[in-house]
């Protein structure tokens, strides 16, 4: 990949070091449906991140009930 960047910079074109577009500008181009999907995705990811440790803790208590 570095050879490609070098070849591009030799020709005078901008490479990956150029500034990225601001996040607010990218969000301004999203439709209402896309924004809803983003919010829903972030919410589900947060719930999953919370639920997996809780499930592990509760399931560990269940397995301890079978042993000495």
N, C-alpha and C positions, 0 to 999 in steps of 0.2 A: 504494500500500500504506500510506503514511503517513496518508492520510485515513481509512482503515479503522481504524488503530490509534487515531487521535484520537477517532473516533466511539465506539470501544469504551471508551476511558478516560473520556470524558465521561459515559457511562452508569454508570461506577463499576466496571466489570469489569477484571480483570487482563489486561495485554497481554503482549507477548513479553519484557518486562523481568523477568517472574517467574522464580524459580529453576527450573532444570531438574532432573529426577530424577537421582539419582546413578547412575553407570554400573553399579555393583555391584547395585543394585536391579533394573535392567533385565535384567541377566544372570541374576538369581535366578529370573526368570519364564520363562527359556528352557528348552525341553525338551532332553534329551540329544542328540537328533538335530540340533537347531539349534546346539548347542554344537560338535558334531563338524563341521558344515558351516562354522562360523565359523573353527575351527582349520584345517580343510582349505583354506579360502579364503585365509587369511592366509599359510599355507605356500606355496600355489601362487603368490600374488602376490610373495612374497619370492624364490622360485625364478625367476620371470619377470624380476623386477628385476635378478637376478644374471645370467641367461642372455642377455639382450639385449645388454648391453655386451660380454660375452665373444664372442658370435656376431659382432658388428661387428668386433671386433679380429681374430678368426680369418679372417673373410671378407675383410678388408682385406689380410691377408697372401696370401691366394689370388689376389686381383686384382693385387697387386704382382708375382706370379710371371709374369703375362702381359706386363707392360710392361717397358721398359728399366730 
